[in-house]
């Protein structure tokens, strides 16, 4: 069996328990959609940098892990659009324009998550752009884009209603952070009885151990965490057995205009 990203973080007891257990896969359903979680500027920055350099200007940065995952996300989105599989994006709700404080506002004795606000013009510009979805994962016309004020893509958003309207039963998930908003979204998606699939290379985090162990834990309890190649093959096979109605307009054409 191929080594998984979490294997080197498991203890011998963990490995023995996994070997002695029977894992029941979640499996794919009949109608999939893609869920992209928080691929925004605050964690990616403006250029690839090691994390310890990036956080000097982008405190929420995840370093090179994010840039590497975005290339795989770009691949996933390209195939989804080619096959006309719906794509949903979620990003942060801007508290300045919405008047709604984010979920982390109660940290540090109740101070705002930005520590009192940026000071220099450059800091203000970065802060203003913090929830902009980056180019590699940017939505195209016709795709769902929602803003959230909590870790889960489902909490306080109309995501469930939209997925139900489209008849979706399977969500293929990517984004950040693996241990935070991706995990929260996967758990809530399971609660709503969606089949949750995490594309392993399309999820990223600032800490390697948290990334690996949370993928492991989701795979054990809530989702199938699968290599991207396996997910893409399933998507192509699914479309081959679910041909499009002739009247439908390819979403891929919107991306090319």
ABEGO torsion letter per residue (X at the ends): XBBBAAAAABBAAAAAAAAABBBBBAEBBABBBBBBBGBBAAAAEABBBBAAAAAAABAABAEAAAAAAAAAAAAAAAAAAAAGBBBBBBBBBBAAAAGBBBAAAABGGGBBAAGGEBABAAAAAAAAAAABBBAAABBBBGBBBBBBABABAABGBAAAAAAAAAGBABBBBBEOBAABAAAAAAAAAAAAGBBBBBBAAABBBABAAAAAAAAAAAAAAABBBBBAAAAAAAAAAAAAABBBBAABBBAAAAAAX
